[in-house]
Amino acid sequence: MQDMPDSQAPETIVAFDFGLRRIGVAVGQDITGSASPLGIVGNGENGADFERITELIESWRPARLIVGMPMHVDGSPGDIEPDIQEFIAELARFNLPIDRIDERYSSQEAKQTLKKARQAGNRGRIKKEHIDSAAAVLIAERYLLKTL
């Protein structure tokens, strides 16, 4: 009997929705093509909370990191692109592949999704942190759909 070829191991990703105050974080998996929110990490004058990011990466052991890149309607880079590039440079410390994906309108889409869930009675008050984390879920899922 011939050996079956090794199937590729499932790939876990951690996605980031970068903001100047908060960074939404989600985890996704290529087998299901879905993602779940992990909350937010702080970002401010002293930079991103890399202690928390390290904890998340050590806990989830992703094969790659995904960073949402905000774009203007015409496809040009968003205003905070230099800050995101700095964040990406700092993520390099984890020695993982880092992919970028267009995250145009992800925050607005996340807010609408959460509002619908609230109207349906499935959730309570919507906080900015929830929107950032839900936007990270959308970023992760967009990446997974692109690669499937």
C-alpha positions as CSV (number, residue, x, y, z in Angstrom):
1,M,0.0,0.0,0.0
2,Q,1.4,3.4,-1.0
3,D,1.8,6.0,1.7
4,M,-0.6,8.9,1.7
5,P,1.0,12.2,1.2
6,D,1.4,14.4,4.2
7,S,-1.5,16.8,4.4
8,Q,-0.7,20.4,5.2
9,A,-1.1,21.2,8.9
10,P,-3.8,23.7,9.7
11,E,-2.6,27.3,9.7
12,T,-3.5,29.6,12.5
13,I,-3.2,33.4,12.0
14,V,-3.4,36.4,14.2
15,A,-4.8,39.5,12.7
16,F,-4.4,43.1,13.8
17,D,-6.6,46.2,13.2
18,F,-4.1,48.9,13.9
19,G,-5.3,52.1,15.5
20,L,-3.4,54.9,17.2
21,R,-5.2,54.2,20.6
22,R,-6.2,50.6,20.3
23,I,-5.3,47.6,18.2
24,G,-8.0,45.1,17.6
25,V,-6.8,41.5,17.5
26,A,-8.4,38.3,16.2
27,V,-7.3,34.7,15.6
28,G,-8.3,32.7,12.6
29,Q,-7.7,29.3,11.1
30,D,-7.5,28.3,7.5
31,I,-9.4,25.0,7.8
32,T,-12.6,26.8,8.8
33,G,-11.9,30.1,7.1
34,S,-13.3,31.8,10.2
35,A,-11.9,34.0,12.9
36,S,-12.7,34.9,16.5
37,P,-12.0,38.2,18.4
38,L,-9.3,38.2,21.0
39,G,-10.0,41.8,22.2
40,I,-7.7,44.7,21.9
41,V,-4.2,45.8,23.0
42,G,-3.4,49.3,23.9
43,N,-1.4,51.7,21.7
44,G,-0.3,55.1,22.6
45,E,2.6,57.4,23.2
46,N,4.9,54.5,24.3
47,G,3.8,52.4,21.4
48,A,1.9,49.2,21.2
49,D,1.6,46.9,24.2
50,F,4.0,44.3,23.0
51,E,4.0,42.5,26.3
52,R,0.3,41.6,25.6
53,I,1.0,40.9,21.9
54,T,3.7,38.5,22.9
55,E,1.3,36.7,25.3
56,L,-1.2,36.3,22.5
57,I,1.4,35.0,20.0
58,E,2.8,32.6,22.5
59,S,-0.7,31.4,23.4
60,W,-2.0,30.9,19.9
61,R,1.3,30.1,18.1
62,P,0.2,31.4,14.7
63,A,2.0,30.5,11.5
64,R,1.7,34.1,10.3
65,L,0.5,37.6,11.3
66,I,-1.9,39.7,9.3
67,V,-2.1,43.5,9.4
68,G,-4.9,45.5,8.0
69,M,-3.8,48.3,5.8
70,P,-6.3,51.2,5.6
71,M,-6.7,52.6,2.1
72,H,-8.5,55.6,0.7
73,V,-11.3,55.0,-1.8
74,D,-8.9,55.6,-4.6
75,G,-6.6,52.8,-3.3
76,S,-3.9,55.2,-2.0
77,P,-2.5,54.5,1.5
78,G,-4.3,55.8,4.5
79,D,-3.0,58.6,6.6
80,I,-1.7,56.4,9.4
81,E,0.3,54.1,7.0
82,P,3.7,55.3,8.4
83,D,2.5,54.3,11.9
84,I,1.4,50.9,10.6
85,Q,4.7,50.3,8.9
86,E,6.5,51.0,12.2
87,F,4.2,48.6,13.9
88,I,4.9,45.9,11.2
89,A,8.6,46.5,11.7
90,E,8.2,45.8,15.4
91,L,6.2,42.7,14.7
92,A,9.2,41.3,12.9
93,R,10.7,40.4,16.3
94,F,8.5,37.3,16.3
95,N,10.2,35.9,13.2
96,L,6.8,35.1,11.5
97,P,5.7,35.9,8.0
98,I,3.7,39.1,8.1
99,D,1.0,39.7,5.4
100,R,-0.8,42.9,4.7
101,I,-4.4,43.1,3.5
102,D,-6.6,45.9,2.4
103,E,-8.9,46.7,5.3
104,R,-10.9,49.4,3.7
105,Y,-14.3,49.9,5.5
106,S,-13.6,47.0,8.0
107,S,-14.4,49.2,11.0
108,Q,-17.7,50.5,9.5
109,E,-18.7,47.0,8.5
110,A,-17.8,45.7,12.0
111,K,-19.9,48.4,13.6
112,Q,-22.9,47.5,11.4
113,T,-22.6,43.8,12.2
114,L,-22.5,44.6,15.9
115,K,-25.5,46.9,15.6
116,K,-27.5,44.2,13.9
117,A,-26.5,41.7,16.6
118,R,-27.7,44.2,19.3
119,Q,-31.0,44.8,17.5
120,A,-31.5,41.1,17.4
121,G,-31.0,41.0,21.1
122,N,-27.7,39.0,20.9
123,R,-25.5,41.5,22.6
124,G,-25.5,44.5,24.8
125,R,-23.9,48.0,24.5
126,I,-21.4,48.3,21.7
127,K,-18.0,49.8,22.8
128,K,-15.2,51.0,20.6
129,E,-13.1,48.1,21.8
130,H,-15.7,45.7,20.4
131,I,-15.6,47.4,17.0
132,D,-11.8,47.2,16.8
133,S,-11.8,43.6,17.7
134,A,-14.6,42.8,15.3
135,A,-12.7,44.7,12.6
136,A,-9.7,42.4,13.2
137,V,-12.0,39.4,12.7
138,L,-13.0,40.8,9.3
139,I,-9.4,41.4,8.4
140,A,-8.5,37.8,9.3
141,E,-11.5,36.4,7.4
142,R,-10.7,38.5,4.3
143,Y,-7.2,37.1,4.4
144,L,-8.4,33.6,4.8
145,L,-10.9,33.9,2.0
146,K,-8.2,35.3,-0.3
147,T,-5.9,32.3,0.4
148,L,-8.5,29.5,0.3
